[in-house]
């Protein structure tokens, strides 16, 4: 179950330290002395004591990112944010040639007509994106009217042709099981929490859709002040896939 996390950790540098963390109520941000900044969605669940009770600022990137495996989800968010501070950079996006205008959305080029689509989390998307789908299941830990509870994943995801999974599933550790349930589906991992790491495409994920922070001051304010909405205004979006 840890293979996906270990693959991310293996790609991190031995140099570089965490210089700043902003664990906000909605979004968590981390910065490093290598110049990067990364987001993760803040996730409820702090019943377990953190691995690093004094925080991770000043730690080497490779050590601090181990917090991603923590069962204290506040700490796990910091670990994922540190990973993203390394992977999600403009230089890396240019190297991979995966910059993508936000308005294109992550389903660009996919024909969803007549397909059964699963959405893990409430995902913002352009109007009409799913109009031609045969069936759409929204699966949520905190369901709203019309949503299915997340326990329904075990029953409904094997029926789906296409599944969009929020990157926050990496923080709460549900992603490995979700990928098992989606082994026959086309899978997109999406959101600011998603690392720009091609190794993830070896785990049954077809596309990675996330963001690179380009405006650090705005990103810090967004996290610290719990501003409304996702943090896309403070960066550029990317779309990396096996079929792109």
Secondary structure, 3 states (H helix, E strand, C coil): CCHHHHHHHHCCCCCCEEEEEEECCCEEEEEECCCCEEEEECCCCCCCCCCCCCCCCCCEHHHHHHHHHCCCHHHHHHHHHHHHHHHCCHHHHHHHCCECCHHHCCCCCCCCCCCEEEEECCCCCCCCCCCCCCEEEEEECCCCCCCEEHHHHHHHHHHCCEEEEEHHHHCCCCHHHHHHHCCCCEEEEECCCCCCCHHHHHHCCCEEEEEEECCHHHHHHHHHCCCCCCCHHHEEEEEEECCC
